[in-house]
Amino acid sequence: MLKDLNIINIKPGMIYAMISKINGVDLDKNDYFEQYTTGVYRHDGYQFNFDRFIENGTYNNIINQWVEYGVCDNYEQILEQRKDFLNNPDKNYVIGLCTVERKNQESSGGWRWHKWGEYIGIHEIKHEYLYDEEGIEKVYCYHIYEIE
């Protein structure tokens, strides 16, 4: 089952704050963190490193950090497509997401689909890089963790 985290602090530490700034995340705006529903969080300040948020910003412990990861258009797709194990009452899960926006990508290089796991969204991928896609402006990288 999805379980809420016992959060201490949502602000990233110094190293992740510097990485966030490099990635264009404005930590002064306070829109980098959001809880969507029970056990589902977006934290762009720990972009691609939600396990570090759990370790540094909560009282929770990770039991298994490799339950599953991938790319989606919205968190509801994860809840629907992974409900087989997310609804197991004998385990506690949390989902961490981070935003990847097309407008923030460089014209050469940048974020590539195949590096972040299976895409479970509805867009038909036609290019290697998000920058080159049409009809999609944002995706989320997600990671499912089993916690105590």
Secondary structure, DSSP 8 states (H G I E B T S, - for coil): -B----BS--S--HHHHHHHHHTT--TTSS-SEEEEETTEEEEGGGTT-HHHHHHHHBS--EEEEEEEEEEESSHHHHHHHTHHHHT-TTSEEEEEEEEEEGGGS-SSS--BGGGG-EE-SS----SSBGGG-SS--EEEEEEEEEE-
